[in-house]
């Protein structure tokens, strides 16, 4: 991997924004205030779909710590801009970065 590829994060930025956009379409921030059971179910299923997609992405890409951080930041800022509560944004971002870190390291061990 060349040094320029190591710093190329355009794909990570796009992926972070795309999963945030998917979340926004599935569960708009305005629906969180309703307190309905349906919203909880939508959040659960959306969480599963988005994190499964991120898991597959992490398995199929070599993600160094800089790329993982950029993906997390793209995701975080897209959710903040959409209007999600700060606590939810931070929790989901932390979970995303943790998961892709563990998955990308597991994928590297399998490649050896």
C-alpha positions as CSV (number, residue, x, y, z in Angstrom):
1,X,0.0,0.0,0.0
2,X,1.5,3.3,-1.1
3,X,1.6,6.3,1.2
4,X,-0.9,8.1,-0.9
5,X,-3.4,5.3,-0.7
6,X,-2.9,5.2,3.1
7,X,-4.3,8.8,3.3
8,X,-6.9,8.5,0.6
9,X,-10.2,8.6,2.6
10,X,-12.7,9.6,-0.1
11,X,-14.3,6.2,-0.1
12,X,-14.5,6.2,3.7
13,X,-16.0,9.7,3.8
14,X,-18.6,8.7,1.3
15,X,-19.5,5.4,3.1
16,X,-19.9,7.2,6.4
17,X,-22.2,9.8,4.9
18,X,-24.2,7.1,3.0
19,X,-24.9,5.0,6.1
20,X,-25.9,8.2,8.0
21,X,-28.2,9.1,5.1
22,X,-29.7,5.6,5.2
23,X,-30.4,6.0,8.9
24,X,-32.0,9.4,8.3
25,X,-34.3,7.9,5.7
26,X,-35.3,5.0,7.9
27,X,-35.7,6.9,11.1
28,X,-35.9,10.7,10.7
29,X,-34.7,12.7,13.8
30,X,-38.2,14.2,14.2
31,X,-39.7,10.7,14.8
32,X,-37.5,10.2,17.9
33,X,-39.6,12.6,19.9
34,X,-42.8,10.7,19.4
35,X,-42.0,7.9,21.9
36,X,-44.0,5.4,19.9
37,X,-43.2,1.7,20.0
38,X,-42.9,1.7,16.2
39,X,-40.0,4.1,16.4
40,X,-38.1,1.8,18.7
41,X,-38.6,-1.1,16.3
42,X,-37.5,1.1,13.4
43,X,-34.4,2.1,15.3
44,X,-33.5,-1.5,16.1
45,X,-34.0,-2.7,12.5
46,X,-32.1,0.3,11.1
47,X,-29.3,-0.2,13.5
48,X,-29.0,-3.9,12.5
49,X,-29.1,-3.1,8.8
50,X,-26.5,-0.2,9.0
51,X,-24.1,-2.1,11.2
52,X,-24.3,-5.2,9.0
53,X,-23.5,-3.1,6.0
54,X,-20.6,-1.5,7.8
55,X,-19.3,-5.0,8.9
56,X,-19.3,-6.2,5.3
57,X,-17.5,-3.0,4.3
58,X,-14.8,-3.5,7.0
59,X,-14.2,-7.1,5.8
60,X,-13.8,-6.1,2.2
61,X,-11.5,-3.0,2.7
62,X,-8.2,-2.5,4.4
63,X,-8.9,0.2,6.9
64,X,-6.0,1.8,8.8
65,X,-6.7,3.9,11.9
66,X,-6.8,7.1,9.9
67,X,-9.5,5.7,7.5
68,X,-11.5,4.4,10.4
69,X,-11.4,7.7,12.1
70,X,-12.4,9.6,9.0
71,X,-15.4,7.2,8.4
72,X,-16.5,7.8,12.0
73,X,-16.2,11.6,11.7
74,X,-18.2,11.6,8.4
75,X,-20.9,9.5,10.0
76,X,-20.9,11.7,13.2
77,X,-21.2,15.0,11.3
78,X,-23.8,13.7,8.9
79,X,-26.0,12.6,11.9
80,X,-25.4,15.9,13.7
81,X,-26.3,17.9,10.6
82,X,-29.5,15.8,10.3
83,X,-30.5,16.9,13.8
84,X,-30.1,13.7,15.9
85,X,-29.6,14.1,19.6
86,X,-25.9,14.5,20.6
87,X,-25.9,11.5,22.9
88,X,-27.3,9.2,20.2
89,X,-24.8,10.5,17.7
90,X,-21.9,9.9,20.0
91,X,-23.1,6.4,21.0
92,X,-23.7,5.2,17.5
93,X,-20.4,6.7,16.3
94,X,-18.4,5.0,19.0
95,X,-20.1,1.7,18.3
96,X,-19.5,2.1,14.5
97,X,-15.8,2.8,14.9
98,X,-15.3,0.1,17.5
99,X,-17.1,-2.5,15.3
100,X,-15.2,-1.6,12.1
101,X,-11.9,-1.7,14.0
102,X,-12.6,-5.2,15.3
103,X,-13.9,-6.4,12.0
104,X,-11.0,-5.0,10.0
105,X,-8.5,-6.6,12.4
106,X,-10.3,-9.9,12.2
107,X,-10.2,-9.7,8.4
108,X,-6.5,-9.1,8.4
109,X,-5.9,-12.2,10.6
110,X,-7.8,-14.3,8.2
111,X,-5.7,-13.0,5.3
112,X,-2.4,-14.1,6.9
